[in-house]
Amino acid sequence: MKRYSIVRIGSEYVVQAGETSILKVSSRREADKLVVDAAELLQQEPVPSESEHPSIERQAPEVS
């Protein structure tokens, strides 16, 4: 898991993942929420790719 940090630069907050700045926001509260949301998303199970779950083929409607 990446390490997230929040750095204040002037009147803005920069969310960083490792050494990379990824987002700039205007409030500390918003930055905190984004870090929590990102951490929760990274803990979820990965979404299966389309090759693992092929799409259902549609049949053409019957014309009477």
VENWO-V326852 format. One record per pair of residues at least 24 apart in sequence whose C-alpha atoms are under 8 Angstrom apart, sorted by sequence separation. I is the first residue (numbers start at 1). J is the second residue. D is the distance in whole Angstrom. If there is no record, write none. Layout:
I	J	D
I	J	D
This chain:
6	31	7
6	32	8
5	35	8
4	35	7
1	42	7
